Amino acid sequence: MSTHRYADYEDEYEEYDEAQDAAAEAPRRGTARVVSALGGLLLTPIALGLLSWGGLRQQQLIQATLSTNRDPLGIALLAGGAILLLAVGALAAASSIGPILGGLVWGVLPGVAAMAMPEWGFKMVNFMPKSDIAYGVMDWLFIGGLLGVGFLLVGTGLAASLVRRRS
């Protein structure tokens, strides 16, 4: 037992400090959620577009030449898309909402819609201007690439959320 005359009041004082810390952290958490959500919603379609376009370029080159020639622009597009997807996944460190939103909106929902009603997939892609990106996205949509990436992003967000709650 402590002989300090204020020892009985130390526990109340520590709880007060924790409450102040939690109140000070609330605006930072809100900002992190907004940044993560915007990043997930804006970076995910860009990343998927770059991956789709780069993959289509590589596929067309191999089909046209029947060789393993490399397309430097296609490789750069693939690398850029992969790095952007890495950034979306890393947003889970700030808030899980970014990867979850990006994965649901740009991967899971279009992928499930295209599997359930393939004509919806064609209608979704027809909203895009006719370009190599649109054809690449159509390929990714119908082979399940968007669905797979969407589930991976949702899983990343959920895993980060579970880890955060355990600590």
C-alpha positions in Angstrom: 0.0 0.0 0.0 1.3 3.4 -0.9 1.9 6.0 1.7 1.5 8.9 -0.7 -1.3 11.1 0.4 -2.8 11.3 -3.1 -2.4 7.6 -4.0 -6.2 7.0 -3.8 -6.8 9.7 -6.4 -4.2 8.5 -9.0 -6.6 6.1 -10.7 -9.2 8.8 -11.3 -6.6 11.1 -12.7 -5.3 8.5 -15.2 -8.9 7.8 -16.4 -9.3 11.5 -17.0 -6.2 11.7 -19.1 -7.3 8.7 -21.2 -10.6 10.4 -21.8 -8.8 13.5 -23.0 -6.6 11.5 -25.3 -9.6 9.7 -26.8 -11.3 13.1 -27.4 -8.2 14.5 -29.0 -7.8 11.4 -31.2 -11.4 11.5 -32.6 -10.8 14.3 -35.2 -7.7 12.5 -36.4 -9.6 9.2 -36.8 -12.3 11.0 -38.8 -9.7 12.5 -41.1 -8.1 9.2 -41.5 -11.4 7.6 -42.5 -12.2 10.3 -45.0 -8.7 10.1 -46.6 -8.8 6.3 -46.7 -12.3 6.3 -48.2 -11.5 8.8 -50.9 -8.2 7.0 -51.6 -10.0 3.7 -51.9 -12.7 5.1 -54.2 -10.4 7.1 -56.4 -7.2 5.0 -56.6 -8.8 1.6 -57.1 -10.4 2.3 -60.5 -7.2 4.0 -61.7 -5.2 0.9 -60.6 -7.6 -1.5 -62.2 -7.6 0.5 -65.4 -3.8 0.5 -65.6 -3.6 -3.2 -64.9 -6.3 -3.9 -67.5 -4.7 -1.8 -70.1 -1.2 -3.1 -69.5 -2.4 -6.7 -69.5 -4.3 -6.1 -72.7 -1.2 -4.6 -74.4 0.9 -7.6 -73.3 -1.7 -10.1 -74.5 -2.1 -8.3 -77.9 1.6 -8.2 -78.5 2.1 -11.9 -77.7 -0.9 -12.9 -79.9 0.2 -10.6 -82.8 3.8 -11.7 -82.9 3.5 -15.3 -81.4 6.7 -14.5 -79.4 7.6 -13.4 -76.0 8.5 -9.9 -76.9 8.1 -7.3 -74.2 6.1 -4.1 -74.3 7.8 -1.5 -72.1 4.7 0.6 -71.9 2.6 -2.5 -71.0 5.0 -3.5 -68.3 5.1 0.1 -66.9 1.2 0.1 -66.8 1.1 -3.2 -65.0 3.7 -2.0 -62.5 1.9 1.3 -61.9 -1.4 -0.4 -61.4 0.1 -2.9 -59.0 1.8 -0.1 -57.0 -1.5 1.8 -56.8 -3.3 -1.3 -55.5 -0.6 -1.7 -52.9 -1.3 1.9 -51.9 -5.0 1.2 -51.6 -4.2 -1.8 -49.4 -1.8 0.3 -47.3 -4.6 2.7 -46.6 -6.0 0.1 -44.2 -3.2 1.2 -41.8 -5.1 4.5 -41.5 -8.6 3.2 -41.8 -10.1 0.0 -43.1 -12.9 1.8 -45.0 -10.7 2.6 -48.0 -9.8 -0.9 -49.2 -13.3 -2.2 -48.3 -15.1 0.5 -50.2 -12.7 0.3 -53.2 -12.9 -3.4 -53.3 -16.7 -3.5 -53.0 -17.5 -0.7 -55.5 -14.9 -1.4 -58.1 -14.4 -5.2 -57.8 -17.0 -7.3 -55.9 -20.2 -5.6 -57.1 -19.3 -5.4 -60.8 -17.9 -8.9 -60.7 -21.0 -10.4 -59.1 -23.3 -8.4 -61.4 -21.4 -9.7 -64.5 -21.5 -13.3 -63.2 -25.3 -13.1 -62.4 -26.3 -11.2 -65.5 -23.6 -11.0 -68.2 -25.5 -8.4 -70.1 -25.1 -6.0 -67.1 -21.4 -6.4 -67.5 -21.6 -5.3 -71.2 -23.8 -2.4 -70.2 -21.4 -1.3 -67.4 -18.4 -1.4 -69.8 -20.4 0.5 -72.5 -20.5 3.5 -70.1 -16.7 3.8 -70.6 -15.4 5.4 -73.8 -14.3 2.9 -76.4 -10.6 2.4 -75.8 -8.0 -0.2 -75.0 -8.8 0.4 -71.3 -12.4 -0.5 -71.8 -11.5 -3.7 -73.6 -9.0 -4.6 -70.9 -11.6 -4.0 -68.2 -14.1 -6.1 -70.1 -11.5 -9.0 -70.1 -10.8 -8.6 -66.4 -14.5 -8.4 -65.7 -15.5 -11.6 -67.4 -12.5 -13.7 -66.4 -13.1 -12.8 -62.7 -10.1 -10.5 -62.2 -12.1 -7.6 -60.9 -14.0 -10.0 -58.6 -10.8 -11.5 -57.2 -9.1 -8.1 -56.7 -12.2 -6.8 -55.0 -12.3 -9.7 -52.6 -8.6 -9.3 -51.8 -9.1 -5.5 -51.0 -12.2 -6.3 -48.8 -10.2 -9.0 -47.0 -7.3 -6.6 -46.5 -9.6 -4.0 -44.9 -11.3 -6.6 -42.7 -8.0 -8.1 -41.6 -6.7 -4.7 -40.7 -9.8 -3.9 -38.8 -9.6 -7.1 -36.8 -5.9 -6.6 -36.0 -6.7 -3.0 -34.8 -9.5 -4.2 -32.5 -7.2 -6.8 -30.9 -4.5 -4.3 -30.0 
